[in-house]
C-alpha cells in the first residue's frame, strides 16, 4: 500500500476532503496518510519517512503560526530540488484554489513533469485527478512488490505464543492487532519503537501455529511476502550446552544447520549417519553490533536485575556461535553429544532457527536480514522442565530490544 504526505494548512476544509478521498475511495489506511500544515514540518516528515506521493498546497505557511505564502509550496519544492530533503517523494502533485498561483506555478512544475491541480470545491474534477493518480500508484506498486500489504522495518517470529510471543508483547512498542486479509490462521501484532525524535521503527510480530522448522519457515515466508521487513528476528527459548552456558544465557546464531539432515546408511555392517551440514550464516554487520553489546556486561546485569520472577544464581551472559536445529524435542544428552561430534563449538540446540534463516535467504526480494536470538531454558537432558522458560524468553526479547536501538 502507498504512503501519502498531505501538506496543507486548510485542515478543516480541503484537507478533510482529501483524506476522505484517500480513505473512502482509494482505500488507504489512515496510518498511511500523514498531514502537516507548513513547509518546515513537511521537511521534517520527509526526513523521517519515505512517501509515494506528496500532495502539496502551493499557498502555504513556512512555519506554524506564519501567514500562508504564495511561494510556500514552491519553497519546499526548491528544497527538494536542492538535495535538502533526505527522502524524495516518488510523485508530487501541487494543489491550489487560487487561479493566479495555479497559472504562476504550472510551468515551473511542468518543467519537472510534476502536476498542479486547480482546487474548485464546486466540482469533483480535482478529486478525480488525485484519485486516478493514487489508484495508478497503488496498482504499479502492487505490480512491483507483489502482494505486500504494508511495509514494516522489523518483523519478529516466535515458535510459542504463550511464552515467547508474550515476552515480546511486553516490550513497550504500543502493540495492536493487525488484520491481514486472506490469512486467517495467523494473528499479527504491529507496533512502533521510538529510538529518538528523528528515528523510529515499525514492527510486526507473530507466532507460528506449531513448533518446528516447517511452521516457522512458513510463517517467515508469509511475513516476508506480506510486509517486506528489512530485519527479521526470531527470539525465544533453546537448549544450551551443559558446562558451556547457563539458564537464561542468550544464544546468538552465528551459523545454523539441520542436524537431522543427511544420509543414513550401513558401513562395515553397522548403521552410519553422514550429516549434511549445509549452513546458513548471520550477517557480519549484525554480529559486529552484537559482539560490541556482548562486551558491555552491565547491559546483561541490568537485564537480569530488572526481571521480576525467578532468576538463576549465575551471571547473565551472551554466547555467539553455531546453533543446531532439529525436528524433535531433545531430552537425551547423548543426542547432544552426537551433534557436538560434528560441531565442537556448538552453543545450543533448538527446533526452528534453520527454517527461519533459510526462509529469509530464499524468500522473494527484497529479502530481510535474519537475526536469531534464543536463551537457554534447559540442557536437552532428562532433567528438562519448564522452570526457566519465562526467564529465557524474557532475556532473549530484551537483548533484541537493545539491538534494535543499534540498527540502521
C-alpha positions as MATLAB code, in Angstrom:
seq = 'XXXXXXXXXXXXXXXXXXXXXXXXXXXXXXXXXXXXXXXXXXXXXXXXXXXXXXXXXXXXXXXXXXXXXXXXXXXXXXXXXXXXXXXXXXXXXXXXXXXXXXXXXXXXXXXXXXXXXXXXXXXXXXXXXXXXXXXXXXXXXXXXXXXXXXXXXXXXXXXXXXXXXXXXXXXXXXXXXXXXXXXXXXXXXXXXXXXXXXXXXXXXXXXXXXXXXXXXXXXXXXXXXXXXXXXXXXXXXXXXXXXXXXXXXXXXXXXXXXXXXXXXXXXXXXXXXXXXXXXXXXXXXXXXXXXXXXXXXXXXXXXXXXXXXXXXXXXXXXXXXXXXXXXXXXXXXXXXXXXXXXXXXXXXXXXXXXXXXXXXXXXXXXXXXXXXXXXXXXXXXXXXXXXXXXXXXXXXXXXXXXXXXXXX';
ca = [
       0.000    0.000    0.000;
       1.239    3.501   -0.783;
       2.102    6.202    1.746;
       0.938    9.798    1.207;
       2.058   13.100    2.748;
      -0.534   15.892    2.643;
       0.915   19.389    3.203;
      -1.930   21.891    3.537;
      -2.985   24.428    6.180;
      -6.715   24.247    5.327;
      -7.229   21.416    7.804;
     -10.990   21.679    8.280;
     -11.727   22.203    4.607;
      -9.572   20.905    1.774;
      -7.512   18.533    3.932;
     -10.560   16.667    5.218;
     -11.858   16.266    1.684;
      -8.502   14.892    0.545;
      -8.303   12.481    3.474;
     -11.839   11.226    2.858;
     -10.965   10.744   -0.804;
      -7.843    8.752    0.054;
      -9.546    6.626    2.703;
     -13.000    6.015    1.260;
     -12.462    5.980   -2.494;
      -8.827    4.880   -2.703;
      -8.988    2.553    0.319;
      -5.874    3.838    2.069;
      -5.441    3.154    5.755;
      -5.270    6.292    7.899;
      -1.847    5.103    9.086;
      -0.556    5.577    5.543;
      -1.633    9.229    5.405;
       0.426   11.912    7.162;
      -0.742   15.523    7.411;
       1.263   18.681    8.169;
       0.408   22.352    7.711;
       3.709   24.113    6.901;
       6.877   23.569    4.900;
       9.206   23.146    7.894;
       7.045   20.310    9.261;
       6.914   18.820    5.763;
      10.718   18.814    5.562;
      10.868   17.012    8.903;
       8.398   14.375    7.702;
      10.385   13.884    4.511;
      13.468   13.320    6.651;
      11.754   10.698    8.794;
       9.812    8.691    6.200;
       9.530    7.695    2.567;
       6.404    8.749    0.684;
       4.969    7.540   -2.587;
       3.006   10.750   -3.098;
       3.330   14.329   -1.870;
       0.110   16.361   -2.110;
       1.312   19.938   -1.694;
      -0.744   23.096   -1.245;
       1.116   25.894   -3.062;
      -0.202   28.681   -0.778;
       1.415   27.560    2.446;
       2.975   28.901    5.686;
       6.725   28.401    6.001;
       6.326   27.640    9.723;
       3.405   27.039   12.059;
       1.910   30.415   13.022;
       3.060   32.171    9.858;
       0.637   33.540    7.305;
       0.217   31.437    4.144;
       2.637   32.491    1.411;
       2.030   32.059   -2.330;
       5.610   30.792   -2.579;
       5.376   28.449    0.439;
       4.818   25.318   -1.624;
       7.410   26.374   -4.153;
       9.919   26.856   -1.321;
       9.537   23.189   -0.369;
       9.905   22.066   -3.981;
      13.115   24.109   -4.243;
      14.461   22.379   -1.124;
      13.701   19.035   -2.760;
      15.499   20.086   -5.962;
      18.480   21.380   -3.989;
      19.008   18.000   -2.275;
      17.995   19.377    1.114;
      15.460   16.579    1.684;
      16.588   13.167    2.965;
      13.825   11.112    1.322;
      12.492   12.218   -2.044;
       8.745   11.689   -2.568;
       8.244    9.435   -5.583;
       5.464   11.594   -7.056;
       4.385   15.188   -6.419;
       1.049   16.915   -7.044;
       0.679   20.623   -6.342;
      -2.778   21.912   -5.484;
      -4.197   25.408   -5.065;
      -7.542   27.120   -5.004;
      -6.053   30.365   -6.366;
      -6.113   30.743  -10.145;
      -3.191   33.182  -10.195;
      -0.978   30.815   -8.147;
      -2.017   27.967  -10.438;
      -1.016   29.970  -13.520;
       2.288   31.125  -11.993;
       3.393   27.638  -10.938;
       2.054   25.490  -13.782;
       5.132   25.917  -15.968;
       7.554   25.528  -13.042;
       6.047   22.186  -12.025;
       5.700   21.029  -15.612;
       9.444   21.508  -16.116;
       9.907   18.652  -13.629;
       6.932   16.676  -15.002;
       5.031   17.359  -11.792;
       1.312   18.020  -11.815;
      -0.545   21.015  -10.379;
      -4.300   20.923   -9.837;
      -6.702   23.829   -9.538;
      -8.872   23.141   -6.495;
     -12.509   24.102   -7.017;
     -14.927   22.889   -4.374;
     -17.884   23.352   -6.728;
     -16.705   20.463   -8.947;
     -15.237   16.997   -8.417;
     -12.696   17.272  -11.232;
      -9.792   17.823   -8.818;
     -10.855   14.758   -6.834;
     -10.927   12.597   -9.946;
      -7.420   13.696  -10.934;
      -5.993   12.824   -7.499;
      -7.931    9.553   -7.333;
      -6.724    8.460  -10.773;
      -3.122    9.134   -9.773;
      -3.441    7.358   -6.429;
      -5.074    4.263   -7.938;
      -2.345    4.084  -10.572;
       0.336    4.284   -7.863;
      -1.351    1.515   -5.886;
      -1.530   -0.771   -8.923;
       2.028   -0.018  -10.025;
       3.370   -0.712   -6.542;
       1.464   -3.990   -6.336;
       2.933   -4.936   -9.708;
       6.432   -4.090   -8.469;
       6.291   -5.595   -4.980;
       3.632   -8.273   -5.363;
       1.157   -8.791   -2.555;
       2.965   -6.696    0.061;
       0.197   -5.344    2.284;
       2.129   -2.916    4.443;
       5.863   -2.433    4.757;
       7.499   -2.799    8.174;
      11.064   -2.118    9.231;
      11.282   -5.104   11.559;
       9.472   -8.430   11.903;
       9.567  -10.796   14.876;
       8.827  -14.519   14.706;
       8.366  -16.861   17.666;
       7.538  -20.557   17.923;
       5.441  -20.374   21.102;
       2.612  -17.929   21.674;
       2.136  -18.336   25.432;
       5.791  -17.971   26.439;
       7.836  -16.399   23.648;
       5.350  -14.076   21.929;
       4.019  -12.949   25.308;
       7.529  -11.830   26.253;
       7.771   -9.853   23.008;
       4.378   -8.226   23.589;
       5.581   -6.952   26.970;
       8.094   -4.718   25.201;
       6.872   -1.073   25.118;
       6.020   -0.938   21.415;
       2.334    0.103   21.643;
       1.145   -3.203   20.203;
      -2.189   -3.604   18.453;
      -3.709   -6.394   16.382;
      -3.123   -6.162   12.634;
      -5.739   -7.854   10.476;
      -4.413   -9.428    7.289;
      -6.973  -10.314    4.615;
      -6.972  -13.926    3.408;
      -4.648  -15.032    6.219;
      -6.994  -16.279    8.969;
      -4.525  -18.744   10.532;
      -2.128  -16.153   11.970;
      -2.680  -13.298   14.423;
      -0.314  -10.421   13.681;
       0.593   -7.594   16.039;
       2.010   -4.256   14.908;
       3.871   -1.686   16.943;
       6.348    1.167   16.855;
       9.645    1.528   18.705;
      10.760    5.133   19.030;
      14.535    5.457   19.085;
      14.816    9.270   19.071;
      12.954   12.344   17.876;
      14.116   11.614   14.326;
      14.212    7.826   14.322;
      11.635    5.099   14.833;
      10.953    1.595   13.543;
       7.667   -0.033   12.619;
       7.420   -3.620   13.877;
       5.187   -6.623   13.173;
       5.192   -9.819   15.245;
       3.524  -13.227   15.154;
       3.955  -16.767   16.477;
       3.919  -19.962   14.427;
       0.965  -22.365   14.887;
       3.309  -25.210   15.889;
       6.886  -25.723   16.960;
       9.430  -26.833   14.379;
      11.245  -25.709   11.246;
       8.332  -26.170    8.867;
       5.825  -23.979   10.715;
       8.362  -21.245   11.426;
       9.622  -21.257    7.834;
       6.053  -20.912    6.547;
       5.339  -18.026    8.926;
       8.606  -16.321    7.955;
       7.742  -16.645    4.271;
       4.271  -15.175    4.848;
       5.712  -12.248    6.800;
       8.316  -11.540    4.103;
       5.577  -11.598    1.452;
       3.058   -9.534    3.405;
       5.353   -6.937    4.959;
       8.831   -6.959    3.354;
      10.748   -6.164    6.577;
      14.354   -5.044    6.461;
      15.202   -7.141    9.526;
      13.563  -10.336   10.750;
      14.153  -11.587   14.288;
      13.447  -14.934   15.860;
      13.520  -14.897   19.659;
      12.593  -17.471   22.255;
      13.975  -20.465   24.115;
      16.503  -23.206   23.348;
      18.520  -25.987   24.902;
      22.003  -24.955   25.960;
      25.189  -26.979   26.312;
      25.915  -28.140   29.866;
      29.135  -26.605   31.139;
      29.253  -24.014   28.348;
      26.286  -21.782   29.245;
      23.687  -21.306   31.985;
      19.937  -20.848   32.372;
      18.808  -17.608   30.738;
      22.039  -17.085   28.796;
      21.339  -15.634   25.354;
      22.471  -17.663   22.345;
      23.156  -15.804   19.101;
      23.127  -17.916   15.963;
      26.323  -17.253   14.031;
      25.670  -20.308   11.847;
      22.852  -22.841   11.872;
      22.033  -26.125   10.146;
      19.568  -29.020   10.277;
      21.393  -31.592   12.381;
      18.989  -34.358   11.276;
      19.646  -33.811    7.570;
      21.976  -36.271    5.885;
      22.262  -39.889    4.786;
      21.572  -42.934    6.929;
      23.466  -45.952    5.632;
      25.457  -49.017    6.726;
      29.263  -49.080    6.939;
      31.084  -52.311    7.831;
      27.782  -53.841    8.827;
      26.947  -51.049   11.270;
      24.454  -48.180   10.989;
      26.161  -44.961    9.966;
      24.817  -41.426    9.646;
      26.568  -38.999    7.290;
      25.307  -35.477    8.120;
      24.687  -32.795    5.536;
      25.808  -29.641    7.308;
      24.530  -27.050    4.843;
      24.732  -23.944    6.984;
      23.111  -20.520    6.931;
      25.141  -17.694    8.445;
      24.144  -14.425   10.077;
      25.082  -11.068    8.540;
      28.543   -9.967    9.699;
      27.474   -6.373   10.379;
      24.817   -7.638   12.799;
      27.312   -9.929   14.504;
      29.669   -6.964   14.925;
      26.950   -4.986   16.720;
      26.192   -7.977   18.941;
      29.849   -8.505   19.784;
      30.050   -4.906   20.942;
      26.950   -5.357   23.112;
      28.461   -8.566   24.489;
      31.451   -6.591   25.743;
      29.178   -4.427   27.921;
      28.459   -6.729   30.869;
      26.473   -4.037   32.642;
      23.798   -4.422   29.960;
      23.243   -8.057   30.888;
      23.399   -7.334   34.606;
      20.617   -4.784   34.091;
      18.504   -7.234   32.074;
      18.732   -9.805   34.859;
      18.178   -7.310   37.683;
      15.018   -5.961   36.045;
      13.355   -9.377   35.828;
      10.659   -9.695   38.479;
      10.399  -13.504   38.541;
      12.614  -16.420   39.494;
      16.252  -15.920   38.445;
      19.271  -18.263   38.452;
      22.338  -17.519   40.555;
      24.648  -17.371   37.517;
      25.638  -14.117   35.826;
      23.709  -13.497   32.603;
      25.908  -13.889   29.511;
      25.658  -13.808   25.708;
      27.181  -16.551   23.531;
      27.741  -16.249   19.780;
      28.291  -19.422   17.803;
      26.772  -22.411   15.955;
      23.240  -23.473   16.868;
      21.870  -26.799   15.626;
      18.241  -27.079   14.568;
      16.321  -30.369   14.595;
      12.802  -31.668   14.245;
      12.433  -33.120   17.739;
      12.362  -32.077   21.375;
      15.520  -33.469   22.968;
      15.570  -34.969   26.468;
      18.625  -37.122   25.856;
      22.116  -35.708   26.386;
      23.640  -38.497   24.266;
      21.986  -36.888   21.209;
      23.508  -33.529   22.121;
      26.901  -35.223   22.419;
      26.458  -36.780   18.955;
      25.740  -33.361   17.473;
      28.841  -31.956   19.169;
      30.958  -34.556   17.371;
      30.256  -32.689   14.124;
      30.430  -29.178   15.625;
      32.720  -28.870   18.636;
      31.872  -25.161   19.114;
      28.126  -25.865   19.452;
      26.379  -23.455   21.832;
      22.788  -24.690   21.638;
      20.129  -26.920   20.085;
      16.560  -25.971   19.144;
      13.820  -26.589   16.554;
      13.242  -23.508   14.358;
      16.227  -21.277   13.572;
      17.451  -23.089   10.446;
      13.972  -22.956    8.893;
      13.654  -19.241    9.625;
      17.093  -18.383    8.270;
      16.580  -20.493    5.160;
      13.234  -18.771    4.513;
      14.836  -15.311    4.763;
      17.535  -16.423    2.339;
      15.203  -17.766   -0.348;
      12.103  -15.572    0.033;
      11.040  -13.145   -2.667;
      13.062   -9.953   -2.896;
      13.682   -7.733   -1.064;
      14.766  -10.321    1.495;
      15.343   -9.345    5.147;
      18.423   -9.773    7.308;
      17.713  -12.705    9.624;
      18.730  -12.443   13.295;
      18.065  -15.324   15.695;
      18.427  -14.916   19.448;
      17.333  -17.675   21.820;
      18.001  -18.160   25.513;
      18.777  -21.290   27.484;
      15.849  -22.853   29.328;
      17.237  -26.431   29.643;
      20.130  -28.604   28.503;
      18.340  -31.216   26.399;
      18.651  -33.946   29.027;
      16.356  -35.980   31.260;
      16.206  -33.064   33.729;
      14.456  -30.909   31.120;
      11.473  -28.943   32.546;
       9.658  -25.634   32.087;
      11.074  -23.828   35.140;
      13.229  -21.367   33.196;
      11.155  -20.843   30.052;
       9.703  -17.464   31.038;
      13.060  -16.098   32.189;
      14.732  -17.317   28.986;
      12.011  -15.808   26.776;
      12.436  -12.539   28.680;
      16.225  -12.321   28.275;
      16.161  -13.019   24.524;
      13.438  -10.428   23.899;
      15.290   -7.823   25.975;
      18.502   -8.341   24.019;
      16.519   -7.928   20.806;
      15.138   -4.642   22.147;
      18.687   -3.417   22.830;
      19.936   -4.498   19.394;
      17.020   -2.812   17.621;
      18.180    0.519   19.008;
      21.537   -0.028   17.277;
      20.121   -0.833   13.834;
      20.329    1.482   10.862;
];
